[in-house]
């Protein structure tokens, strides 16, 4: 992963993305995230150890990084904003709310976008472990597999197969 992660980081800088490297190679996710997502793939942990922020040139799409997961970001969107919107839509339907929370327990959001509506990319932590899926509003929990792994996802972005506005 290290090579693909390094290649992607270099690529973003060469293509006008706002990427801020971390000053120290470390990761301190808060206990709430660590308890909910016990098996985050090593490749994404590597990315989080190296990158403080990663935003597309349009500023409409960004990777969720450590500060967002720890609720220490000035971003208007929380790392789990789309889960919160789904829970709000469920209103007082406790069964539906439980299904929404259970679903998000299995998908870690890694990229959020507000370009042409709300959408996200997430890592599948159960069904197809490590695969990257994409979801859109209004049914965030109806996702489509985009890549088999984070490395493949990075490659799809770098080859412009996936447009990141």
C-alpha positions, 0 to 999 in steps of 0.5 A: 500500500505504501507505494500506491498511497505515496503515488496518490499523495504525489498525484493530488499535489500535482493536480491542484488538490489541497493536500496537507501532510501531517507533521508526524506519522501517527494516528489517534482516532477517538475511542468512539470511532475505534470502538465502532470500526474495529477493523479499518483496513491498513491501507486507509490507516496508512493514508490517515497517518500521512494526510491531514486534509485532502480536498479536490480543487473545486472544494466540493469533494474531500477525504474524511481524515483524522480531524473529521473523525475526531470531530476536530474539524471546521468542516460544516459536515460531520464525518457521518453526516449522511448517516445523520440525515438518514436517521433524521428521515426515519423520524420516530421509526426505531426499527428503521433507525436501527437498520440505518445504524447497523448498515453504517456500522459496516461502512466507513465513509472515506470521501464526501461530496456536495457536488451535484447533490450529496454523495460519498465513498465508503470502505465495506467492512463486512460483505466485500471487506476492503471494497470501496462503494459509492452512495448518493442521496436520498437513499444513502444506504443503497450503494454500488461497488466502485473498486475492489480495494483502496489501492484500486480506488486511488488508481481509478482517481489517478486515471480519471476513471472516477471524476472527483469534482 
